[in-house]
Amino acid sequence: MIRIAPLSASPSVVAALSEILIEVVANGGSVSFMHPLSEEAACKFWQASLASAGRDERIVLGAFDGEELVGTVTLLLDLPPNQPHRAEIAKMMTRLSHRHRGIATALLRTAEQMAIARGRSLLVLDTAVEDGASKLYETVGFTLSGIIPDYAFKPHGGLTGTMIYWKRLPAGSPASA
């Protein structure tokens, strides 16, 4: 059974997240990094991300299969003062060995619940045109806003566009203005 939980900084969590990030990038996942991704760079990214989570600027969720961390998603909360009503989904990743088992959907649903609990009524995200997760996002109710061509480099080189998505959430408690 898959368990979803917020993550906090520890050497074992940073190491597991780094392994997932390196695996995803090596297999063409467009998550802001280029291949080859060093363990040092991956660890540095996750240490900073988890430190941000410790300041309540984001939530880093992990999906566990038993004790093994097999997926993650980040809910970005630290947005400009005129956007207290929204959050952003980032770094959605699942280990190759655990794909197509509903883990990404479970991670997204939990992120949505946490956004609602924090008074957020709008989620946004982007995904690569090539090899992105557009089908997943559309299945869970995100709406395509548009496509920006040549947005970023793919991990192994060459440009790809990005698809911008949004989703309205049921009203939660009001966000602080």
Salt bridges, closest charged atoms under 4 A:
GLU19 OE1 - ARG95 NH2 2.87
GLU23 OE1 - ARG95 NH1 3.11
GLU57 OE1 - ARG55 NH2 3.07
ASP65 OD2 - HIS98 NE2 2.79
GLU68 OE2 - ARG95 NE 3.74
GLU112 OE1 - ARG109 NH1 3.73
GLU112 OE2 - LYS167 NZ 2.70
GLU130 OE1 - LYS154 NZ 2.95
